[in-house]
Amino acid sequence: MKLLEGKVILVTGASKGIGNGIARRCAENGAQVAFTYLSSVEKGLALEKELTDAYKIKAKGYRSDASGTNAAEELINQVVTDFGSLDALVNNAGITQDNLIMRMTEEMWDKVMEVNLKSCFNTVKASIRTFMKQRSGSIINMTSVVGIRGNAGQANYAASKAGIIGFTKSVAQELGSRNIRCNAIAPGFIVTEMTQALNDETVKTWIEGIPLKRSGTTTDVADCVVFLASDMSSYITGQVIQVNGGMLM
Ligand code: NAP
């Protein structure tokens, strides 16, 4: 039996990058996959077809803005209606709007907070009733090594990711007695469109500081999601698992 057989998983921001890798890996492991996208509509539609055709599972994409509270409520209701349940929620959607704090505008701060941090509150709040009724659920929030150690030029992003860690630990404490688990994954340097914006020199410096001497892949992160969504992690909650090749903080 596959690790996620019989489970319904919702992944936010799966049109590209890590979310895309998570959706594929979950499907490969037998899950039924609901996922969201926002601006990459064609990629979202293509993923739905690919998951259904390649893995013979039920898959459905929803165009939904993670930063919208009402949108999250509509999304969760629709997913539960379409799939009949929800077993794991992966809050992956995220953005960067980098600049030195001197040049960072209020809009850059607010936007990153809304898409990265408030989105987790939105979907978790909207899912709680379903998880409580089932007396089970696994919430997986995508933070970052930057949320642990900070990063010059990313004060908004680092604060949003540090906020996710506090949020994750609080939700784990609040909902543990209902058998609802909540963990965070902190990826290190993973090759995606988000990191393609970095110059060669920065990439070289990051990789030099990684004991495994390579950047991570979306599959490296997705495998950790599969574990946390599966029953193999049923006694793990409130944790931040770093998927970073041993990067020293
Ligand atoms: P990416 O390639 O830029 O993909 C971001 C995804 O988020 C896209 O599918 C995008 O969808 C979606 N998204 C953005 N804003 C959204 C919104 N308002 N509503 C719904 N979806 C939205 O980024 P990535 O590198 O895969 O990063 C994924 C997550 O991992 C992020 O939370 C990021 O902070 C975290 N992370 C990444 C790294 C890394 O090295 N790459 C390291 C640590 C943490 P559309 O294109 O359809 O809008």
Residues whose N, C-alpha, C, O or C-beta is under 5 A from the ligand:
A	BS01	NAP	G13 A14 S15 K16 G17 I18 G19 Y37 L38 S39 S40 S64 D65 A66 S67 N92 A93 G94 I95 V115 M142 T143 S144 V145 P187 G188 F189 I190 T192 E193 M194 T195
